[in-house]
């Protein structure tokens, strides 16, 4: 029987949704970090069945995902939609695999750990086969808040987002690209991924609308931050806005803390976090933007200043590569943690 | 002696900064609204002295602004920088003119009314020659808040902006246009108006930085909202962000009210305002965006919903044409109010 749990032998790994933006980024990161892979399976839809993708100098065919695909697989990195995850993840778990899922399918299920590795990794010790990785907008929020929460306590959080089109996958990137090309040709600009033209516009509408007027994206930021920070009643709110940026989510964060804060102390605390890069010097016009951080791993923080509307309030500007840290990198970090702590389940032998 | 105060005879009008984005919009609006102009003078810098601009089918030369230019002028609409306003506005006032200034030069002077016509027009009755029009980012904020404040009382306001490049005038528009053209040619993108590339990026940096970490733009929103609403201690804060949109400022507003609110009541109140258009129906994916509103007069409000982080909190999404309502239209509205209420000063006869 395959024993993936000993942390010694290479892992039989499947990437579900390998040809998407996040799938390709997963391959890149696994190669960069030299993750110990035994057999590698690339799984996709009917549409991508004739494709091949390179990994460590070798070409791998993309197979059409089906139940049997998961036989003998120890670990599935799932980068498909919530609908597809709901269909495939239980199949993989049935074959004994552990699934790290970037979709929203299982995030709010009480039995599924929702984890940003480095923020609440301890929750991984209770997994039952499926582990959820949060929305790419909430990851930088909890990364920035975690170390400050431990010192000052969180009272209220107000988030406004400036989310790139890659948050909607390859089709989002293509739509912005097409609209820019049409603009320079003087042609009419069409849209089908976003509800309105995104080129030269900003759209306060990510994902679909709920009955209460919030979008699902906004609800995710609120609910997932509460779950990851283990503060089910945390006062947090969000407006999520799509902007014509290819890669990189930016966010304004206003945080009211329980205790008085000093800017110097905040800076010192953030500096000690391995996941954070502080780019914050107004005198030198230093602050992060999406174009600066695309392709990089950290959460970048700048524009730190005291709030003018509350006594213990603090403003941040937080920017990160949503494809990388928001989705792919966290999945690989979780995988590494599972291997290191011998938390992978045992695959049914193929 | 010329008596501009009787509201009967045409006004001798000068536009200072006529060739800029706001100057040209002023001409358009004066023509559309058939403002009663006697003599029209277009004033500019040395650079624009050979230019002509059309008005009501006639071509007007642009004259280089100097002290003597203001002789016999009843009303100056000033659409130049704060530095130039500081230089020219007192000259015009010396000649008896009334100056409506869109720059920040005089806004916070206690003796100068800072007015959004329709919000605090009563302040115009105390003017002493110079009247300031607020920053284009604060106008939609106070237009949306004024009617609600009267009913529910304001406790705290949090603003994040999504400001178009036209807020930086024609050079801002040209820079985005050049960067887009360079992108489609595959060339390197240069910048000098904005601190970073604005195409495919968002930049949390409008105007220069103060010592406290806020930008001057953010300070303006805070200070000017307090002055216009006549609430000097109002708890309000702002993060101002430039986005790659040509025209139209969007903003997220989170408002904590003193009293409990109902969404229905909020909608009813906003609907009664002549300055506001409500575009708010999530079921039909109805909300305003910059591309929808460019060229229009109202302040558009959408995405109204209860806050998830406070009991009496409310979210809005506010969009307006920053060139039009934010700068030019308000100046013309103020001019019309001055004429109607016989509040123009008397020009020294030329």
Contacts between the chains, C-beta under 8 A, distances in Angstrom:
chain1	res1	chain2	res2	distance
A	156	B	309	5.1
A	156	B	310	7.0
A	157	B	309	6.8
A	158	B	158	5.3
A	158	B	254	5.6
A	158	B	309	6.5
A	160	B	160	3.7
A	160	B	239	7.7
A	160	B	252	4.5
A	162	B	162	7.2
A	162	B	202	4.7
A	162	B	241	6.6
A	162	B	243	7.2
A	180	B	180	6.4
A	180	B	183	7.0
A	180	B	184	6.6
A	181	B	184	6.4
A	183	B	180	7.0
A	184	B	180	6.6
A	184	B	181	6.4
A	184	B	184	4.5
A	195	B	285	5.2
A	196	B	289	5.5
A	196	B	291	6.7
A	196	B	292	7.6
A	197	B	291	5.8
A	200	B	244	6.6
A	200	B	245	5.4
A	200	B	246	5.5
A	200	B	290	7.7
A	200	B	291	6.7
A	201	B	245	6.0
A	201	B	289	5.3
A	201	B	290	5.5
A	201	B	291	4.5
A	202	B	162	4.7
A	202	B	243	5.5
A	202	B	245	6.2
A	202	B	250	5.3
A	202	B	289	6.6
A	202	B	290	6.4
A	203	B	289	5.7
A	204	B	250	7.3
A	204	B	252	7.6
A	204	B	287	5.8
A	204	B	289	7.5
A	204	B	302	7.3
A	204	B	303	5.4
A	204	B	317	4.7
A	205	B	285	6.8
A	205	B	287	6.6
A	209	B	282	3.8
A	209	B	283	7.2
A	209	B	285	7.2
A	210	B	282	8.0
A	212	B	305	6.3
A	212	B	306	7.3
A	213	B	263	7.8
A	213	B	282	5.6
A	213	B	303	6.9
A	213	B	304	6.9
A	213	B	305	3.2
A	213	B	306	7.7
A	213	B	315	8.0
A	214	B	305	6.1
A	214	B	308	7.6
A	222	B	308	5.7
A	235	B	308	7.6
A	235	B	309	4.0
A	235	B	310	6.7
A	236	B	308	6.9
A	236	B	309	5.6
A	237	B	254	6.9
A	237	B	307	5.3
A	237	B	308	4.5
A	237	B	309	4.1
A	237	B	310	8.0
A	237	B	313	7.4
A	237	B	315	7.2
A	239	B	160	7.7
A	239	B	252	4.4
A	239	B	254	7.9
A	239	B	303	7.0
A	239	B	315	6.1
A	239	B	317	6.9
A	241	B	162	6.6
A	241	B	250	7.5
A	241	B	252	7.2
A	243	B	162	7.2
A	243	B	202	5.5
A	243	B	243	5.7
A	243	B	244	7.7
A	244	B	200	6.6
A	244	B	243	7.7
A	244	B	244	5.5
A	244	B	245	7.9
A	245	B	200	5.4
A	245	B	201	6.0
A	245	B	202	6.2
A	245	B	244	7.9
A	246	B	200	5.5
A	250	B	202	5.3
A	250	B	204	7.3
A	250	B	241	7.6
A	252	B	160	4.4
A	252	B	204	7.6
A	252	B	239	4.4
A	252	B	241	7.2
A	254	B	158	5.6
A	254	B	237	6.8
A	254	B	239	7.9
A	263	B	213	7.8
A	282	B	209	3.8
A	282	B	210	8.0
A	282	B	213	5.5
A	283	B	209	7.2
A	285	B	195	5.2
A	285	B	205	6.7
A	285	B	209	7.2
A	287	B	204	5.8
A	287	B	205	6.5
A	289	B	196	5.5
A	289	B	201	5.2
A	289	B	202	6.6
A	289	B	203	5.7
A	289	B	204	7.5
A	290	B	200	7.7
A	290	B	201	5.5
A	290	B	202	6.4
A	291	B	196	6.8
A	291	B	197	5.9
A	291	B	200	6.7
A	291	B	201	4.5
A	292	B	196	7.6
A	302	B	204	7.3
A	303	B	204	5.4
A	303	B	213	6.9
A	303	B	239	7.0
A	304	B	213	6.9
A	305	B	212	6.3
A	305	B	213	3.3
A	305	B	214	6.1
A	306	B	212	7.3
A	306	B	213	7.7
A	307	B	237	5.3
A	308	B	214	7.5
A	308	B	222	5.7
A	308	B	235	7.7
A	308	B	236	6.9
A	308	B	237	4.6
A	309	B	156	5.1
A	309	B	157	6.8
A	309	B	158	6.6
A	309	B	235	4.0
A	309	B	236	5.6
A	309	B	237	4.1
A	310	B	156	7.0
A	310	B	235	6.7
A	310	B	237	8.0
A	313	B	237	7.3
A	315	B	237	7.2
A	315	B	239	6.1
A	317	B	204	4.7
A	317	B	239	7.0
